[in-house]
Amino acid sequence: MRCSSVLECEVTGSSDGLIVDSFHRGIETDPEERLMFFRWDAFNQMFDRMATLFQSAGEVLLYYEGVSAGEANATELLNKLGAEVISSNMPSVLRIMSSSGWGDAKLSGLDSTGAPIIRVDDCFECSTRYRVRRNCAFVRGIL
């Protein structure tokens, strides 16, 4: 199979089952944007530490960090796709969140102002074996 956007690709087997992509530096969605993997448990342990150290203020901080991340993500999506494309393709846009491992995000409907109501099942903040926090403050802030 050939792909015009792939210049070169070589995959070799490994006797111990470890396969490493040595070409890329993170996950690249375009030349200006790079992403990275982060384990759910590592993220949640970091969030739990924040909530343990700062108690309820830790969850407030997580929420506002989520708001900051959500605003940055929204600005990027608006610049790349435009508001009309996003609003008319909300289920597809939410699949970005789902395919990135944040949880299974779905459009549940619209509120009285026309704003989307989003439900996230299997949210990374809720679906972990470690947890001292009471809610999913970070994801709530992102949304």
N, CA, C and O atoms as CSV, one atom per row, in Angstrom:
chain,resi,resn,atom,element,x,y,z
A,1,MET,N,N,0.838,-1.168,0.000
A,1,MET,CA,C,0.000,0.000,0.000
A,1,MET,C,C,0.891,1.243,0.000
A,1,MET,O,O,1.917,1.261,0.681
A,2,ARG,N,N,0.519,2.274,-0.749
A,2,ARG,CA,C,1.283,3.519,-0.823
A,2,ARG,C,C,0.432,4.667,-0.314
A,2,ARG,O,O,-0.789,4.679,-0.470
A,3,CYS,N,N,1.097,5.623,0.292
A,3,CYS,CA,C,0.433,6.817,0.812
A,3,CYS,C,C,1.295,8.016,0.443
A,3,CYS,O,O,2.492,8.026,0.732
A,4,SER,N,N,0.710,9.023,-0.190
A,4,SER,CA,C,1.494,10.157,-0.670
A,4,SER,C,C,2.115,10.974,0.461
A,4,SER,O,O,3.082,11.698,0.227
A,5,SER,N,N,1.589,10.877,1.667
A,5,SER,CA,C,2.143,11.664,2.763
A,5,SER,C,C,3.238,10.931,3.537
A,5,SER,O,O,3.861,11.519,4.421
A,6,VAL,N,N,3.480,9.672,3.222
A,6,VAL,CA,C,4.537,8.908,3.886
A,6,VAL,C,C,5.733,8.854,2.963
A,6,VAL,O,O,5.640,8.350,1.844
A,7,LEU,N,N,6.869,9.378,3.432
A,7,LEU,CA,C,8.075,9.389,2.614
A,7,LEU,C,C,8.832,8.071,2.730
A,7,LEU,O,O,9.322,7.531,1.738
A,8,GLU,N,N,8.919,7.568,3.952
A,8,GLU,CA,C,9.666,6.341,4.177
A,8,GLU,C,C,9.146,5.665,5.430
A,8,GLU,O,O,8.847,6.334,6.420
A,9,CYS,N,N,9.036,4.354,5.397
A,9,CYS,CA,C,8.557,3.620,6.556
A,9,CYS,C,C,9.217,2.249,6.571
A,9,CYS,O,O,9.238,1.546,5.561
A,10,GLU,N,N,9.749,1.882,7.715
A,10,GLU,CA,C,10.350,0.554,7.859
A,10,GLU,C,C,9.933,-0.016,9.198
A,10,GLU,O,O,10.137,0.614,10.235
A,11,VAL,N,N,9.350,-1.202,9.182
A,11,VAL,CA,C,8.932,-1.879,10.403
A,11,VAL,C,C,9.686,-3.198,10.472
A,11,VAL,O,O,9.691,-3.975,9.517
A,12,THR,N,N,10.312,-3.437,11.593
A,12,THR,CA,C,11.022,-4.697,11.773
A,12,THR,C,C,10.478,-5.407,13.000
A,12,THR,O,O,9.933,-4.774,13.905
A,13,GLY,N,N,10.625,-6.704,13.024
A,13,GLY,CA,C,10.177,-7.492,14.160
A,13,GLY,C,C,11.112,-7.343,15.332
A,13,GLY,O,O,12.233,-6.853,15.197
A,14,SER,N,N,10.638,-7.772,16.485
A,14,SER,CA,C,11.429,-7.706,17.703
A,14,SER,C,C,11.291,-9.026,18.427
A,14,SER,O,O,10.183,-9.544,18.573
A,15,SER,N,N,12.405,-9.578,18.884
A,15,SER,CA,C,12.350,-10.868,19.573
A,15,SER,C,C,11.680,-10.752,20.939
A,15,SER,O,O,11.151,-11.739,21.450
A,16,ASP,N,N,11.696,-9.553,21.542
A,16,ASP,CA,C,11.101,-9.401,22.869
A,16,ASP,C,C,9.738,-8.702,22.843
A,16,ASP,O,O,9.181,-8.431,23.907
A,17,GLY,N,N,9.181,-8.399,21.658
A,17,GLY,CA,C,7.854,-7.811,21.540
A,17,GLY,C,C,7.814,-6.306,21.629
A,17,GLY,O,O,6.729,-5.726,21.595
A,18,LEU,N,N,8.949,-5.651,21.742
A,18,LEU,CA,C,8.997,-4.202,21.848
A,18,LEU,C,C,9.173,-3.582,20.464
A,18,LEU,O,O,10.124,-3.899,19.751
A,19,ILE,N,N,8.253,-2.701,20.092
A,19,ILE,CA,C,8.342,-1.997,18.825
A,19,ILE,C,C,8.395,-0.504,19.143
A,19,ILE,O,O,7.533,0.009,19.857
A,20,VAL,N,N,9.391,0.188,18.622
A,20,VAL,CA,C,9.574,1.608,18.899
A,20,VAL,C,C,9.662,2.361,17.581
A,20,VAL,O,O,10.395,1.964,16.676
A,21,ASP,N,N,8.913,3.446,17.482
A,21,ASP,CA,C,8.965,4.334,16.328
A,21,ASP,C,C,10.102,5.325,16.582
A,21,ASP,O,O,9.967,6.232,17.403
A,22,SER,N,N,11.201,5.152,15.888
A,22,SER,CA,C,12.354,6.029,16.110
A,22,SER,C,C,12.364,7.223,15.159
A,22,SER,O,O,13.282,8.041,15.199
A,23,PHE,N,N,11.359,7.324,14.316
A,23,PHE,CA,C,11.303,8.415,13.342
A,23,PHE,C,C,10.639,9.656,13.937
A,23,PHE,O,O,11.127,10.772,13.759
A,24,HIS,N,N,9.523,9.456,14.646
A,24,HIS,CA,C,8.735,10.581,15.166
A,24,HIS,C,C,9.183,10.990,16.560
A,24,HIS,O,O,9.775,10.198,17.293
A,25,ARG,N,N,8.899,12.209,16.907
A,25,ARG,CA,C,9.128,12.745,18.247
A,25,ARG,C,C,7.772,13.160,18.800
A,25,ARG,O,O,7.410,14.335,18.733
A,26,GLY,N,N,7.035,12.230,19.334
A,26,GLY,CA,C,5.663,12.476,19.766
A,26,GLY,C,C,4.704,12.127,18.653
A,26,GLY,O,O,5.112,11.621,17.607
A,27,ILE,N,N,3.453,12.391,18.870
A,27,ILE,CA,C,2.419,12.139,17.877
A,27,ILE,C,C,2.207,13.440,17.122
A,27,ILE,O,O,1.895,14.466,17.727
A,28,GLU,N,N,2.370,13.409,15.838
A,28,GLU,CA,C,2.284,14.633,15.047
A,28,GLU,C,C,0.960,14.675,14.296
A,28,GLU,O,O,0.664,13.791,13.492
A,29,THR,N,N,0.164,15.713,14.567
A,29,THR,CA,C,-1.087,15.876,13.827
A,29,THR,C,C,-0.890,16.809,12.639
A,29,THR,O,O,-1.633,16.741,11.660
A,30,ASP,N,N,0.094,17.666,12.725
A,30,ASP,CA,C,0.540,18.498,11.620
A,30,ASP,C,C,1.926,19.023,11.992
A,30,ASP,O,O,2.360,18.825,13.127
A,31,PRO,N,N,2.627,19.679,11.087
A,31,PRO,CA,C,4.005,20.099,11.392
A,31,PRO,C,C,4.139,21.040,12.586
A,31,PRO,O,O,5.200,21.088,13.210
A,32,GLU,N,N,3.087,21.790,12.918
A,32,GLU,CA,C,3.175,22.745,14.023
A,32,GLU,C,C,2.719,22.188,15.359
A,32,GLU,O,O,2.925,22.832,16.388
A,33,GLU,N,N,2.111,21.020,15.378
A,33,GLU,CA,C,1.529,20.507,16.620
A,33,GLU,C,C,2.031,19.105,16.913
A,33,GLU,O,O,2.004,18.223,16.055
A,34,ARG,N,N,2.487,18.919,18.140
A,34,ARG,CA,C,2.931,17.596,18.570
A,34,ARG,C,C,2.192,17.211,19.840
A,34,ARG,O,O,1.917,18.058,20.690
A,35,LEU,N,N,1.877,15.953,19.961
A,35,LEU,CA,C,1.182,15.410,21.118
A,35,LEU,C,C,2.078,14.385,21.792
A,35,LEU,O,O,3.106,13.990,21.242
A,36,MET,N,N,1.682,13.953,22.992
A,36,MET,CA,C,2.440,12.916,23.668
A,36,MET,C,C,1.505,11.978,24.422
A,36,MET,O,O,0.385,12.352,24.770
A,37,PHE,N,N,1.970,10.765,24.668
A,37,PHE,CA,C,1.223,9.805,25.474
A,37,PHE,C,C,1.511,10.045,26.941
A,37,PHE,O,O,2.617,10.442,27.309
A,38,PHE,N,N,0.521,9.804,27.772
A,38,PHE,CA,C,0.701,9.886,29.213
A,38,PHE,C,C,-0.215,8.830,29.817
A,38,PHE,O,O,-1.406,8.815,29.508
A,39,ARG,N,N,0.296,7.957,30.658
A,39,ARG,CA,C,-0.522,6.899,31.243
A,39,ARG,C,C,-1.619,7.481,32.139
A,39,ARG,O,O,-1.394,8.455,32.858
A,40,TRP,N,N,-2.809,6.870,32.085
A,40,TRP,CA,C,-3.933,7.291,32.928
A,40,TRP,C,C,-3.516,7.325,34.392
A,40,TRP,O,O,-3.721,8.326,35.079
A,41,ASP,N,N,-2.933,6.232,34.865
A,41,ASP,CA,C,-2.583,6.141,36.286
A,41,ASP,C,C,-1.577,7.210,36.697
A,41,ASP,O,O,-1.669,7.753,37.797
A,42,ALA,N,N,-0.633,7.514,35.838
A,42,ALA,CA,C,0.351,8.548,36.163
A,42,ALA,C,C,-0.335,9.917,36.278
A,42,ALA,O,O,-0.061,10.682,37.203
A,43,PHE,N,N,-1.221,10.210,35.337
A,43,PHE,CA,C,-1.965,11.468,35.375
A,43,PHE,C,C,-2.801,11.536,36.650
A,43,PHE,O,O,-2.794,12.548,37.351
A,44,ASN,N,N,-3.519,10.456,36.946
A,44,ASN,CA,C,-4.398,10.444,38.111
A,44,ASN,C,C,-3.623,10.504,39.421
A,44,ASN,O,O,-4.079,11.136,40.374
A,45,GLN,N,N,-2.479,9.869,39.486
A,45,GLN,CA,C,-1.667,9.968,40.700
A,45,GLN,C,C,-1.187,11.399,40.898
A,45,GLN,O,O,-1.140,11.888,42.027
A,46,MET,N,N,-0.835,12.066,39.822
A,46,MET,CA,C,-0.422,13.462,39.891
A,46,MET,C,C,-1.598,14.327,40.384
A,46,MET,O,O,-1.419,15.189,41.244
A,47,PHE,N,N,-2.792,14.091,39.835
A,47,PHE,CA,C,-3.971,14.843,40.240
A,47,PHE,C,C,-4.334,14.541,41.694
A,47,PHE,O,O,-4.696,15.448,42.444
A,48,ASP,N,N,-4.239,13.265,42.097
A,48,ASP,CA,C,-4.531,12.896,43.480
A,48,ASP,C,C,-3.555,13.561,44.448
A,48,ASP,O,O,-3.952,13.994,45.530
A,49,ARG,N,N,-2.301,13.643,44.071
A,49,ARG,CA,C,-1.309,14.299,44.923
A,49,ARG,C,C,-1.677,15.764,45.122
A,49,ARG,O,O,-1.569,16.301,46.224
A,50,MET,N,N,-2.112,16.400,44.038
A,50,MET,CA,C,-2.511,17.799,44.127
A,50,MET,C,C,-3.708,17.954,45.068
A,50,MET,O,O,-3.738,18.871,45.889
A,51,ALA,N,N,-4.698,17.057,44.949
A,51,ALA,CA,C,-5.885,17.116,45.805
A,51,ALA,C,C,-5.535,16.786,47.254
A,51,ALA,O,O,-6.121,17.357,48.174
A,52,THR,N,N,-4.593,15.877,47.466
A,52,THR,CA,C,-4.178,15.525,48.823
A,52,THR,C,C,-3.436,16.689,49.471
A,52,THR,O,O,-3.693,17.020,50.629
A,53,LEU,N,N,-2.534,17.302,48.747
A,53,LEU,CA,C,-1.748,18.407,49.302
A,53,LEU,C,C,-2.584,19.651,49.566
A,53,LEU,O,O,-2.405,20.322,50.583
A,54,PHE,N,N,-3.497,19.960,48.648
A,54,PHE,CA,C,-4.246,21.215,48.743
A,54,PHE,C,C,-5.720,21.025,49.068
A,54,PHE,O,O,-6.477,21.996,49.070
A,55,GLN,N,N,-6.145,19.790,49.345
A,55,GLN,CA,C,-7.536,19.427,49.625
A,55,GLN,C,C,-8.494,19.984,48.573
A,55,GLN,O,O,-8.246,19.827,47.378
A,56,SER,N,N,-9.581,20.630,48.992
A,56,SER,CA,C,-10.574,21.083,48.014
A,56,SER,C,C,-9.986,22.124,47.058
A,56,SER,O,O,-10.439,22.232,45.918
A,57,ALA,N,N,-8.983,22.892,47.503
A,57,ALA,CA,C,-8.348,23.865,46.604
A,57,ALA,C,C,-7.620,23.148,45.468
A,57,ALA,O,O,-7.486,23.703,44.378
A,58,GLY,N,N,-7.148,21.923,45.708
A,58,GLY,CA,C,-6.495,21.140,44.655
A,58,GLY,C,C,-7.445,20.835,43.520
A,58,GLY,O,O,-7.065,20.891,42.350
A,59,GLU,N,N,-8.696,20.507,43.864
A,59,GLU,CA,C,-9.682,20.230,42.817
A,59,GLU,C,C,-10.056,21.506,42.064
A,59,GLU,O,O,-10.317,21.467,40.861
A,60,VAL,N,N,-10.080,22.630,42.768
A,60,VAL,CA,C,-10.339,23.909,42.101
A,60,VAL,C,C,-9.203,24.213,41.123
A,60,VAL,O,O,-9.448,24.644,39.996
A,61,LEU,N,N,-7.966,23.988,41.555
A,61,LEU,CA,C,-6.821,24.201,40.663
A,61,LEU,C,C,-6.899,23.289,39.446
A,61,LEU,O,O,-6.644,23.731,38.326
A,62,LEU,N,N,-7.248,22.020,39.652
A,62,LEU,CA,C,-7.380,21.086,38.532
A,62,LEU,C,C,-8.450,21.572,37.554
A,62,LEU,O,O,-8.264,21.507,36.339
A,63,TYR,N,N,-9.572,22.060,38.092
A,63,TYR,CA,C,-10.633,22.575,37.227
A,63,TYR,C,C,-10.108,23.725,36.369
A,63,TYR,O,O,-10.317,23.734,35.156
A,64,TYR,N,N,-9.432,24.688,36.983
A,64,TYR,CA,C,-8.962,25.844,36.219
A,64,TYR,C,C,-7.814,25.493,35.269
A,64,TYR,O,O,-7.656,26.136,34.232
A,65,GLU,N,N,-7.026,24.496,35.607
A,65,GLU,CA,C,-6.032,24.006,34.649
A,65,GLU,C,C,-6.739,23.367,33.453
A,65,GLU,O,O,-6.299,23.516,32.313
A,66,GLY,N,N,-7.838,22.655,33.719
A,66,GLY,CA,C,-8.645,22.096,32.638
A,66,GLY,C,C,-9.253,23.182,31.769
A,66,GLY,O,O,-9.282,23.057,30.545
A,67,VAL,N,N,-9.744,24.257,32.401
A,67,VAL,CA,C,-10.296,25.389,31.646
A,67,VAL,C,C,-9.226,25.972,30.720
A,67,VAL,O,O,-9.489,26.256,29.552
A,68,SER,N,N,-8.021,26.144,31.257
A,68,SER,CA,C,-6.925,26.687,30.449
A,68,SER,C,C,-6.614,25.775,29.262
A,68,SER,O,O,-6.458,26.245,28.135
A,69,ALA,N,N,-6.527,24.468,29.520
A,69,ALA,CA,C,-6.254,23.505,28.444
A,69,ALA,C,C,-7.398,23.488,27.439
A,69,ALA,O,O,-7.163,23.432,26.232
A,70,GLY,N,N,-8.643,23.537,27.931
A,70,GLY,CA,C,-9.805,23.535,27.045
A,70,GLY,C,C,-9.859,24.759,26.153
A,70,GLY,O,O,-10.193,24.664,24.972
A,71,GLU,N,N,-9.526,25.926,26.730
A,71,GLU,CA,C,-9.508,27.151,25.920
A,71,GLU,C,C,-8.441,27.080,24.840
A,71,GLU,O,O,-8.676,27.498,23.706
A,72,ALA,N,N,-7.272,26.554,25.180
A,72,ALA,CA,C,-6.199,26.418,24.183
A,72,ALA,C,C,-6.608,25.443,23.088
A,72,ALA,O,O,-6.380,25.706,21.907
A,73,ASN,N,N,-7.214,24.312,23.472
A,73,ASN,CA,C,-7.662,23.330,22.480
A,73,ASN,C,C,-8.754,23.909,21.589
A,73,ASN,O,O,-8.740,23.714,20.373
A,74,ALA,N,N,-9.704,24.624,22.200
A,74,ALA,CA,C,-10.803,25.213,21.426
A,74,ALA,C,C,-10.285,26.247,20.438
A,74,ALA,O,O,-10.722,26.287,19.288
A,75,THR,N,N,-9.353,27.082,20.886
A,75,THR,CA,C,-8.775,28.092,19.993
A,75,THR,C,C,-8.090,27.421,18.808
A,75,THR,O,O,-8.250,27.849,17.665
A,76,GLU,N,N,-7.329,26.369,19.087
A,76,GLU,CA,C,-6.633,25.647,18.012
A,76,GLU,C,C,-7.625,25.042,17.023
A,76,GLU,O,O,-7.451,25.166,15.811
A,77,LEU,N,N,-8.668,24.385,17.542
A,77,LEU,CA,C,-9.673,23.793,16.657
A,77,LEU,C,C,-10.413,24.861,15.854
A,77,LEU,O,O,-10.664,24.676,14.663
A,78,LEU,N,N,-10.761,25.972,16.494
A,78,LEU,CA,C,-11.446,27.054,15.773
A,78,LEU,C,C,-10.567,27.620,14.666
A,78,LEU,O,O,-11.053,27.906,13.571
A,79,ASN,N,N,-9.279,27.783,14.944
A,79,ASN,CA,C,-8.365,28.299,13.921
A,79,ASN,C,C,-8.209,27.324,12.758
A,79,ASN,O,O,-8.120,27.743,11.604
A,80,LYS,N,N,-8.176,26.030,13.054
A,80,LYS,CA,C,-7.962,25.035,11.995
A,80,LYS,C,C,-9.230,24.706,11.229
A,80,LYS,O,O,-9.198,24.553,10.008
A,81,LEU,N,N,-10.358,24.596,11.944
A,81,LEU,CA,C,-11.579,24.102,11.312
A,81,LEU,C,C,-12.647,25.163,11.115
A,81,LEU,O,O,-13.406,25.097,10.148
A,82,GLY,N,N,-12.723,26.130,12.000
A,82,GLY,CA,C,-13.778,27.133,11.942
A,82,GLY,C,C,-14.991,26.702,12.748
A,82,GLY,O,O,-15.261,25.510,12.893
A,83,ALA,N,N,-15.718,27.677,13.270
A,83,ALA,CA,C,-16.861,27.416,14.143
A,83,ALA,C,C,-17.964,26.630,13.439
A,83,ALA,O,O,-18.582,25.754,14.045
A,84,GLU,N,N,-18.215,26.934,12.164
A,84,GLU,CA,C,-19.292,26.249,11.441
A,84,GLU,C,C,-18.995,24.761,11.275
A,84,GLU,O,O,-19.880,23.927,11.464
A,85,VAL,N,N,-17.767,24.430,10.926
A,85,VAL,CA,C,-17.384,23.022,10.760
A,85,VAL,C,C,-17.487,22.288,12.099
A,85,VAL,O,O,-17.982,21.163,12.162
A,86,ILE,N,N,-17.016,22.933,13.162
A,86,ILE,CA,C,-17.064,22.296,14.481
A,86,ILE,C,C,-18.503,22.053,14.911
A,86,ILE,O,O,-18.844,20.943,15.318
A,87,SER,N,N,-19.350,23.071,14.827
A,87,SER,CA,C,-20.726,22.917,15.307
A,87,SER,C,C,-21.520,21.935,14.454
A,87,SER,O,O,-22.384,21.231,14.976
A,88,SER,N,N,-21.250,21.874,13.165
A,88,SER,CA,C,-22.006,20.942,12.316
A,88,SER,C,C,-21.443,19.522,12.358
A,88,SER,O,O,-22.067,18.592,11.847
A,89,ASN,N,N,-20.277,19.353,12.959
A,89,ASN,CA,C,-19.646,18.026,13.033
A,89,ASN,C,C,-19.258,17.669,14.468
A,89,ASN,O,O,-18.258,16.985,14.683
A,90,MET,N,N,-20.037,18.123,15.451
A,90,MET,CA,C,-19.683,17.928,16.849
A,90,MET,C,C,-19.404,16.456,17.207
A,90,MET,O,O,-18.430,16.196,17.915
A,91,PRO,N,N,-20.212,15.482,16.752
A,91,PRO,CA,C,-19.878,14.088,17.087
A,91,PRO,C,C,-18.490,13.673,16.582
A,91,PRO,O,O,-17.780,12.945,17.275
A,92,SER,N,N,-18.104,14.117,15.412
A,92,SER,CA,C,-16.772,13.798,14.890
A,92,SER,C,C,-15.686,14.507,15.685
A,92,SER,O,O,-14.634,13.930,15.960
A,93,VAL,N,N,-15.941,15.766,16.057
A,93,VAL,CA,C,-14.968,16.513,16.853
A,93,VAL,C,C,-14.773,15.822,18.208
A,93,VAL,O,O,-13.651,15.738,18.708
A,94,LEU,N,N,-15.858,15.332,18.793
A,94,LEU,CA,C,-15.752,14.636,20.084
A,94,LEU,C,C,-14.994,13.318,19.963
A,94,LEU,O,O,-14.409,12.844,20.937
A,95,ARG,N,N,-15.003,12.722,18.762
A,95,ARG,CA,C,-14.224,11.497,18.565
A,95,ARG,C,C,-12.726,11.758,18.716
A,95,ARG,O,O,-11.967,10.842,19.033
A,96,ILE,N,N,-12.297,13.007,18.490
A,96,ILE,CA,C,-10.890,13.356,18.734
A,96,ILE,C,C,-10.571,13.122,20.200
A,96,ILE,O,O,-9.537,12.544,20.534
A,97,MET,N,N,-11.467,13.575,21.081
A,97,MET,CA,C,-11.285,13.381,22.517
A,97,MET,C,C,-11.271,11.889,22.852
A,97,MET,O,O,-10.420,11.423,23.610
A,98,SER,N,N,-12.211,11.154,22.285
A,98,SER,CA,C,-12.302,9.722,22.547
A,98,SER,C,C,-11.087,8.973,22.024
A,98,SER,O,O,-10.518,8.142,22.731
A,99,SER,N,N,-10.686,9.262,20.790
A,99,SER,CA,C,-9.560,8.530,20.195
A,99,SER,C,C,-8.229,8.901,20.831
A,99,SER,O,O,-7.243,8.179,20.683
A,100,SER,N,N,-8.200,10.034,21.542
A,100,SER,CA,C,-6.977,10.436,22.242
A,100,SER,C,C,-6.890,9.834,23.640
A,100,SER,O,O,-5.896,10.038,24.336
A,101,GLY,N,N,-7.917,9.093,24.062
A,101,GLY,CA,C,-7.867,8.395,25.334
A,101,GLY,C,C,-8.443,9.131,26.529
A,101,GLY,O,O,-8.261,8.693,27.665
A,102,TRP,N,N,-9.133,10.237,26.303
A,102,TRP,CA,C,-9.695,11.007,27.418
A,102,TRP,C,C,-10.949,10.371,27.982
A,102,TRP,O,O,-11.284,10.584,29.147
A,103,GLY,N,N,-11.633,9.606,27.185
A,103,GLY,CA,C,-12.892,8.970,27.567
A,103,GLY,C,C,-13.787,8.909,26.351
A,103,GLY,O,O,-13.457,9.460,25.300
A,104,ASP,N,N,-14.913,8.245,26.488
A,104,ASP,CA,C,-15.848,8.092,25.377
A,104,ASP,C,C,-16.818,9.273,25.385
A,104,ASP,O,O,-17.852,9.227,26.050
A,105,ALA,N,N,-16.480,10.333,24.642
A,105,ALA,CA,C,-17.256,11.579,24.638
A,105,ALA,C,C,-18.341,11.520,23.575
A,105,ALA,O,O,-18.089,11.160,22.425
A,106,LYS,N,N,-19.558,11.883,23.984
A,106,LYS,CA,C,-20.688,11.887,23.055
A,106,LYS,C,C,-21.549,13.123,23.304
A,106,LYS,O,O,-21.649,13.617,24.427
A,107,LEU,N,N,-22.161,13.603,22.241
A,107,LEU,CA,C,-23.092,14.708,22.330
A,107,LEU,C,C,-24.422,14.159,22.843
A,107,LEU,O,O,-25.028,13.297,22.207
A,108,SER,N,N,-24.878,14.662,24.001
A,108,SER,CA,C,-26.142,14.203,24.591
A,108,SER,C,C,-27.326,15.053,24.166
A,108,SER,O,O,-28.475,14.624,24.273
A,109,GLY,N,N,-27.054,16.243,23.690
A,109,GLY,CA,C,-28.122,17.157,23.300
A,109,GLY,C,C,-27.642,18.584,23.414
A,109,GLY,O,O,-26.440,18.848,23.450
A,110,LEU,N,N,-28.583,19.497,23.471
A,110,LEU,CA,C,-28.268,20.913,23.604
A,110,LEU,C,C,-29.034,21.467,24.807
A,110,LEU,O,O,-30.157,21.047,25.086
A,111,ASP,N,N,-28.411,22.415,25.517
A,111,ASP,CA,C,-29.133,23.048,26.626
A,111,ASP,C,C,-30.037,24.143,26.089
A,111,ASP,O,O,-30.134,24.328,24.876
A,112,SER,N,N,-30.700,24.868,26.978
A,112,SER,CA,C,-31.681,25.875,26.563
A,112,SER,C,C,-31.063,27.028,25.772
A,112,SER,O,O,-31.772,27.738,25.058
A,113,THR,N,N,-29.732,27.219,25.895
A,113,THR,CA,C,-29.068,28.283,25.131
A,113,THR,C,C,-28.509,27.782,23.802
A,113,THR,O,O,-27.984,28.566,23.010
A,114,GLY,N,N,-28.623,26.472,23.557
A,114,GLY,CA,C,-28.079,25.894,22.332
A,114,GLY,C,C,-26.663,25.367,22.490
A,114,GLY,O,O,-26.071,24.875,21.530
A,115,ALA,N,N,-26.115,25.468,23.701
A,115,ALA,CA,C,-24.761,24.937,23.958
A,115,ALA,C,C,-24.820,23.416,24.043
A,115,ALA,O,O,-25.796,22.864,24.552
A,116,PRO,N,N,-23.789,22.734,23.550
A,116,PRO,CA,C,-23.808,21.273,23.576
A,116,PRO,C,C,-23.715,20.723,24.994
A,116,PRO,O,O,-23.013,21.265,25.848
A,117,ILE,N,N,-24.441,19.634,25.221
A,117,ILE,CA,C,-24.322,18.862,26.460
A,117,ILE,C,C,-23.499,17.633,26.106
A,117,ILE,O,O,-23.901,16.830,25.265
A,118,ILE,N,N,-22.358,17.492,26.744
A,118,ILE,CA,C,-21.427,16.415,26.408
A,118,ILE,C,C,-21.345,15.442,27.571
A,118,ILE,O,O,-21.174,15.845,28.721
A,119,ARG,N,N,-21.467,14.173,27.264
A,119,ARG,CA,C,-21.342,13.115,28.265
A,119,ARG,C,C,-20.050,12.357,27.968
A,119,ARG,O,O,-19.784,11.999,26.820
A,120,VAL,N,N,-19.258,12.118,28.994
A,120,VAL,CA,C,-18.013,11.377,28.839
A,120,VAL,C,C,-18.087,10.125,29.693
A,120,VAL,O,O,-18.043,10.200,30.921
A,121,ASP,N,N,-18.199,8.973,29.043
A,121,ASP,CA,C,-18.153,7.688,29.746
A,121,ASP,C,C,-16.714,7.190,29.715
A,121,ASP,O,O,-15.946,7.535,28.817
A,122,ASP,N,N,-16.363,6.391,30.684
A,122,ASP,CA,C,-15.011,5.850,30.797
A,122,ASP,C,C,-13.977,6.976,30.801
A,122,ASP,O,O,-12.909,6.856,30.200
A,123,CYS,N,N,-14.309,8.065,31.483
A,123,CYS,CA,C,-13.411,9.208,31.617
A,123,CYS,C,C,-12.144,8.766,32.342
A,123,CYS,O,O,-12.217,8.017,33.316
A,124,PHE,N,N,-10.997,9.219,31.881
A,124,PHE,CA,C,-9.743,8.779,32.492
A,124,PHE,C,C,-9.663,9.161,33.962
A,124,PHE,O,O,-9.014,8.462,34.740
A,125,GLU,N,N,-10.305,10.254,34.360
A,125,GLU,CA,C,-10.257,10.665,35.773
A,125,GLU,C,C,-11.115,9.771,36.657
A,125,GLU,O,O,-10.781,9.561,37.823
A,126,CYS,N,N,-12.206,9.242,36.132
A,126,CYS,CA,C,-13.113,8.406,36.924
A,126,CYS,C,C,-12.747,6.931,36.863
A,126,CYS,O,O,-13.003,6.190,37.812
A,127,SER,N,N,-12.159,6.502,35.772
A,127,SER,CA,C,-11.937,5.081,35.515
A,127,SER,C,C,-10.517,4.675,35.859
A,127,SER,O,O,-9.762,4.235,34.991
A,128,THR,N,N,-10.159,4.820,37.105
A,128,THR,CA,C,-8.813,4.449,37.522
A,128,THR,C,C,-8.878,3.750,38.862
A,128,THR,O,O,-9.807,3.972,39.639
A,129,ARG,N,N,-7.915,2.919,39.133
A,129,ARG,CA,C,-7.920,2.195,40.409
A,129,ARG,C,C,-7.452,3.071,41.563
A,129,ARG,O,O,-7.739,2.775,42.723
A,130,TYR,N,N,-6.742,4.136,41.257
A,130,TYR,CA,C,-6.314,5.085,42.280
A,130,TYR,C,C,-7.243,6.291,42.209
A,130,TYR,O,O,-7.574,6.761,41.121
A,131,ARG,N,N,-7.661,6.787,43.357
A,131,ARG,CA,C,-8.507,7.972,43.299
A,131,ARG,C,C,-8.811,8.467,44.698
A,131,ARG,O,O,-9.378,7.739,45.513
A,132,VAL,N,N,-8.436,9.701,44.975
A,132,VAL,CA,C,-8.808,10.332,46.231
A,132,VAL,C,C,-9.721,11.531,45.983
A,132,VAL,O,O,-10.291,12.084,46.924
A,133,ARG,N,N,-9.860,11.930,44.725
A,133,ARG,CA,C,-10.680,13.088,44.384
A,133,ARG,C,C,-12.146,12.710,44.304
A,133,ARG,O,O,-12.489,11.543,44.110
A,134,ARG,N,N,-13.009,13.707,44.455
A,134,ARG,CA,C,-14.455,13.460,44.456
A,134,ARG,C,C,-15.083,13.577,43.078
A,134,ARG,O,O,-16.172,13.043,42.865
A,135,ASN,N,N,-14.447,14.247,42.144
A,135,ASN,CA,C,-15.067,14.428,40.828
A,135,ASN,C,C,-13.990,14.527,39.745
A,135,ASN,O,O,-12.795,14.417,40.022
A,136,CYS,N,N,-14.429,14.731,38.545
A,136,CYS,CA,C,-13.532,14.840,37.394
A,136,CYS,C,C,-13.318,16.312,37.062
A,136,CYS,O,O,-13.761,16.797,36.021
A,137,ALA,N,N,-12.642,17.006,37.950
A,137,ALA,CA,C,-12.497,18.457,37.842
A,137,ALA,C,C,-11.755,18.875,36.579
A,137,ALA,O,O,-12.157,19.836,35.923
A,138,PHE,N,N,-10.693,18.181,36.229
A,138,PHE,CA,C,-9.884,18.570,35.068
A,138,PHE,C,C,-10.684,18.442,33.768
A,138,PHE,O,O,-10.723,19.376,32.966
A,139,VAL,N,N,-11.311,17.301,33.566
A,139,VAL,CA,C,-12.103,17.077,32.332
A,139,VAL,C,C,-13.288,18.024,32.295
A,139,VAL,O,O,-13.625,18.541,31.230
A,140,ARG,N,N,-13.930,18.264,33.434
A,140,ARG,CA,C,-15.041,19.215,33.495
A,140,ARG,C,C,-14.553,20.605,33.060
A,140,ARG,O,O,-15.250,21.311,32.332
A,141,GLY,N,N,-13.359,20.987,33.507
A,141,GLY,CA,C,-12.787,22.268,33.100
A,141,GLY,C,C,-12.483,22.317,31.609
A,141,GLY,O,O,-12.716,23.340,30.964
A,142,ILE,N,N,-11.969,21.236,31.060
A,142,ILE,CA,C,-11.681,21.199,29.624
A,142,ILE,C,C,-12.958,21.419,28.810
A,142,ILE,O,O,-12.974,22.173,27.837
A,143,LEU,N,N,-14.010,20.752,29.229
A,143,LEU,CA,C,-15.282,20.870,28.488
A,143,LEU,C,C,-15.910,22.226,28.707
A,143,LEU,O,O,-16.980,22.506,28.165
